[in-house]
Amino acid sequence: MSWIYLLIAGIFEVVWATTMKLNEGFSILTFSVATIVGMLISFGSLVLATKNLPLSIAYLIWTGIGTVGAILMGVLLFHDHFSVLTWLFVLLLVISIIGIKVTSGH
């Protein structure tokens, strides 16, 4: 169950990062509330995940999911552009996250 909490935490990290960009300095109420709710769910789920997972593993994977998710949202919603080399490093990050999960023993 801890891995499910960690996945939820990572997904909601992407949610709050995206809505933080959309709330324009907390000037749009709907996105501002979504940002705060996303933060609470993300942090709360991370707390639950770290009850049974080492902090070093949980935090690393949480931030990794958030990073990759934020990159994808930037491309899909905000039309960010990256070079092929940047995409290679994103792929390496995904491979690293999977590798850490597989080899962590948890």
Backbone as JSON, one array per atom type, in Angstrom:
{
  "sequence": "MSWIYLLIAGIFEVVWATTMKLNEGFSILTFSVATIVGMLISFGSLVLATKNLPLSIAYLIWTGIGTVGAILMGVLLFHDHFSVLTWLFVLLLVISIIGIKVTSGH",
  "N": [[0.82, -1.21, 0.0], [2.06, 1.17, 0.58], [3.49, 1.89, -1.69], [1.44, 2.6, -3.39], [0.43, 4.86, -2.09], [2.68, 6.45, -2.45], [2.73, 6.74, -5.23], [0.31, 8.16, -5.59], [1.02, 10.46, -4.17], [3.06, 11.45, -5.83], [1.64, 11.93, -8.22], [-0.14, 13.93, -7.37], [1.7, 15.85, -6.77], [2.41, 16.69, -9.28], [-0.06, 17.72, -10.02], [-0.38, 19.92, -8.21], [1.83, 21.47, -8.92], [1.27, 22.1, -11.56], [-1.21, 23.46, -11.35], [-0.33, 25.55, -9.82], [1.15, 27.01, -11.62], [-0.93, 27.75, -13.29], [-2.48, 29.37, -11.63], [-1.64, 31.95, -11.58], [-0.01, 33.54, -9.7], [-1.54, 33.11, -7.39], [-3.93, 34.41, -7.98], [-6.18, 33.49, -9.2], [-8.93, 32.01, -8.05], [-10.01, 29.32, -8.24], [-7.89, 27.75, -9.32], [-6.02, 28.33, -7.38], [-7.1, 27.18, -5.05], [-7.09, 24.53, -5.93], [-4.35, 24.13, -6.12], [-3.53, 24.26, -3.41], [-5.05, 22.14, -2.3], [-4.01, 20.04, -3.82], [-1.36, 20.1, -2.89], [-1.74, 19.39, -0.18], [-2.82, 16.78, -0.42], [-0.71, 15.54, -1.76], [1.51, 15.85, 0.04], [0.39, 14.65, 2.31], [-0.03, 12.02, 1.39], [2.6, 11.32, 0.9], [3.58, 11.3, 3.52], [2.15, 9.09, 4.52], [3.25, 7.11, 2.89], [5.9, 7.07, 3.74], [5.76, 5.83, 6.15], [6.25, 3.14, 5.9], [8.22, 2.93, 4.02], [11.65, 3.67, 3.32], [12.78, 6.99, 3.9], [14.67, 8.07, 2.14], [14.34, 6.63, -0.24], [11.57, 6.99, -0.78], [11.31, 9.8, -0.97], [13.0, 10.39, -3.11], [11.76, 9.01, -5.26], [9.26, 10.23, -5.22], [9.87, 12.92, -5.87], [10.98, 12.43, -8.34], [8.81, 11.4, -9.86], [7.25, 13.7, -9.79], [8.93, 15.48, -11.16], [9.22, 14.37, -13.78], [6.52, 14.28, -14.46], [5.87, 17.03, -14.35], [7.45, 17.97, -16.43], [6.2, 16.69, -18.61], [3.62, 17.83, -18.41], [4.3, 20.48, -18.86], [5.08, 20.36, -21.54], [2.72, 19.41, -22.77], [0.62, 21.17, -21.92], [1.67, 23.78, -21.78], [3.25, 24.11, -23.92], [6.04, 23.8, -23.87], [9.33, 23.38, -25.14], [11.8, 20.97, -25.86], [15.13, 19.79, -26.42], [16.39, 16.95, -28.28], [18.4, 15.79, -26.81], [17.74, 16.63, -24.22], [15.36, 15.17, -23.87], [16.46, 12.63, -23.86], [17.77, 12.66, -21.39], [15.54, 12.9, -19.73], [14.38, 10.42, -20.21], [16.4, 8.81, -19.12], [16.08, 9.55, -16.47], [13.53, 8.47, -15.91], [14.14, 5.74, -16.27], [15.95, 5.49, -14.18], [14.3, 5.98, -11.93], [12.59, 3.75, -12.07], [14.51, 1.75, -11.82], [15.5, 2.23, -9.22], [13.22, 1.7, -7.71], [12.85, -1.04, -8.29], [15.2, -2.18, -7.3], [15.25, -1.5, -4.63], [14.3, -3.2, -2.67], [11.92, -2.99, -1.35]],
  "CA": [[0.0, 0.0, 0.0], [2.93, 2.33, 0.63], [3.82, 2.3, -3.06], [0.23, 3.27, -3.93], [0.47, 6.2, -1.5], [3.76, 7.2, -3.09], [2.26, 7.09, -6.58], [-0.67, 9.23, -5.4], [1.78, 11.65, -3.78], [3.72, 11.95, -7.03], [0.63, 12.46, -9.15], [-0.64, 15.2, -6.86], [2.76, 16.85, -6.89], [2.24, 17.23, -10.64], [-1.29, 18.52, -9.99], [-0.19, 21.24, -7.59], [2.8, 22.25, -9.69], [0.57, 22.59, -12.75], [-2.2, 24.47, -10.98], [0.4, 26.71, -9.33], [1.45, 27.8, -12.82], [-2.19, 28.27, -13.82], [-3.19, 30.29, -10.72], [-1.12, 33.3, -11.82], [0.32, 34.22, -8.45], [-2.68, 32.95, -6.5], [-4.95, 35.4, -8.3], [-7.36, 32.79, -9.72], [-9.36, 31.23, -6.88], [-10.17, 27.89, -8.53], [-6.57, 27.13, -9.41], [-5.35, 28.5, -6.09], [-7.62, 26.12, -4.17], [-6.59, 23.26, -6.47], [-2.93, 24.06, -5.74], [-3.44, 23.94, -1.98], [-5.57, 20.79, -2.11], [-3.01, 19.14, -4.39], [-0.23, 20.04, -1.95], [-2.15, 18.63, 1.01], [-2.92, 15.36, -0.77], [0.63, 15.07, -2.09], [2.3, 15.72, 1.26], [-0.26, 13.65, 3.16], [0.25, 10.69, 0.84], [4.02, 11.05, 1.15], [3.68, 10.93, 4.93], [1.68, 7.71, 4.65], [4.21, 6.22, 2.22], [7.15, 6.97, 4.51], [5.58, 5.0, 7.34], [6.81, 1.81, 5.64], [9.33, 3.03, 3.06], [12.71, 4.58, 3.76], [12.62, 8.36, 3.41], [15.56, 8.3, 1.0], [13.71, 6.03, -1.44], [10.27, 7.61, -1.01], [11.48, 11.18, -1.42], [13.6, 10.35, -4.43], [10.76, 8.61, -6.24], [8.23, 11.28, -5.22], [10.35, 14.06, -6.66], [11.16, 11.96, -9.72], [7.49, 11.4, -10.5], [6.87, 15.1, -9.95], [9.76, 16.1, -12.19], [8.82, 13.85, -15.09], [5.15, 14.73, -14.69], [5.89, 18.47, -14.64], [7.98, 18.11, -17.79], [5.14, 16.3, -19.55], [2.56, 18.85, -18.38], [4.85, 21.66, -19.53], [5.02, 20.14, -22.99], [1.34, 19.24, -23.22], [-0.25, 22.31, -21.63], [2.3, 25.09, -21.92], [4.0, 24.08, -25.18], [7.49, 23.85, -23.66], [10.08, 22.63, -26.15], [13.07, 20.44, -25.39], [15.96, 19.16, -27.44], [16.46, 15.49, -28.22], [19.29, 15.47, -25.69], [16.96, 16.79, -22.98], [14.46, 14.01, -23.78], [17.29, 11.5, -23.48], [17.97, 12.74, -19.95], [14.25, 12.57, -19.1], [14.28, 8.96, -20.29], [17.32, 8.27, -18.12], [15.45, 9.77, -15.17], [12.48, 7.45, -15.77], [14.82, 4.47, -16.06], [16.52, 5.54, -12.82], [13.21, 5.83, -10.96], [12.18, 2.36, -12.12], [15.61, 0.97, -11.26], [15.54, 2.4, -7.77], [12.08, 0.96, -7.15], [13.08, -2.47, -8.45], [16.34, -2.64, -6.5], [15.21, -1.01, -3.24], [13.96, -4.26, -1.72], [10.66, -2.66, -0.64]],
  "C": [[0.86, 1.27, 0.0], [3.3, 2.83, -0.76], [2.65, 3.0, -3.73], [0.18, 4.7, -3.39], [1.54, 7.06, -2.17], [3.39, 7.61, -4.5], [1.25, 8.23, -6.52], [0.04, 10.54, -5.05], [2.46, 12.28, -4.99], [2.77, 12.57, -8.02], [0.13, 13.82, -8.66], [0.44, 16.27, -6.75], [2.68, 17.5, -8.27], [1.01, 18.13, -10.69], [-1.01, 19.89, -9.39], [0.83, 22.08, -8.32], [2.13, 22.87, -10.92], [-0.42, 23.69, -12.39], [-1.54, 25.71, -10.39], [0.77, 27.62, -10.51], [0.18, 28.47, -13.34], [-2.84, 29.32, -12.92], [-2.67, 31.73, -10.78], [-0.87, 34.08, -10.53], [-0.8, 34.2, -7.43], [-3.76, 34.01, -6.73], [-6.22, 34.78, -8.89], [-7.78, 31.77, -8.67], [-9.42, 29.74, -7.15], [-8.82, 27.18, -8.58], [-5.79, 27.26, -8.11], [-5.8, 27.43, -5.1], [-7.1, 24.77, -4.63], [-5.12, 23.07, -6.11], [-2.79, 23.62, -4.29], [-3.93, 22.53, -1.69], [-4.58, 19.76, -2.65], [-1.81, 18.98, -3.48], [-0.57, 19.17, -0.73], [-2.23, 17.13, 0.72], [-1.54, 14.78, -1.05], [1.45, 14.84, -0.82], [1.71, 14.66, 2.2], [0.01, 12.23, 2.69], [1.72, 10.32, 1.03], [4.26, 10.65, 2.6], [3.27, 9.48, 5.14], [2.66, 6.72, 4.02], [5.46, 6.02, 3.05], [6.98, 6.22, 5.83], [6.24, 3.63, 7.15], [7.96, 1.81, 4.64], [10.4, 3.94, 3.63], [12.51, 5.97, 3.13], [13.45, 8.59, 2.15], [14.97, 7.76, -0.29], [12.42, 6.77, -1.77], [10.43, 9.03, -1.57], [12.04, 11.24, -2.83], [12.57, 10.01, -5.51], [9.65, 9.66, -6.34], [8.66, 12.46, -6.08], [10.58, 13.67, -8.12], [9.86, 11.93, -10.49], [7.05, 12.84, -10.76], [7.64, 15.78, -11.06], [9.34, 15.66, -13.58], [7.41, 14.32, -15.43], [5.08, 16.2, -15.04], [6.45, 18.73, -16.04], [6.9, 17.79, -18.81], [4.01, 17.33, -19.58], [3.04, 20.13, -19.06], [4.77, 21.54, -21.04], [3.58, 20.12, -23.48], [0.48, 20.49, -23.05], [0.36, 23.67, -21.97], [3.22, 25.19, -23.13], [5.5, 24.33, -24.98], [8.16, 22.99, -24.73], [11.42, 22.21, -25.58], [13.82, 19.79, -26.53], [15.9, 17.64, -27.29], [17.34, 15.06, -27.05], [18.57, 15.6, -24.35], [16.02, 15.6, -22.8], [15.22, 12.75, -23.4], [17.5, 11.5, -21.96], [16.67, 12.48, -19.18], [14.06, 11.06, -19.1], [15.2, 8.3, -19.27], [16.76, 8.44, -16.71], [14.37, 8.73, -14.91], [13.1, 6.08, -15.51], [15.4, 4.4, -14.65], [15.45, 5.33, -11.76], [12.77, 4.37, -10.9], [13.26, 1.47, -11.49], [15.69, 1.05, -9.75], [14.39, 1.65, -7.11], [12.35, -0.52, -7.17], [14.18, -2.97, -7.5], [16.28, -2.24, -5.02], [14.89, -2.1, -2.22], [12.69, -4.0, -0.94], [9.48, -2.81, -1.58]]
}
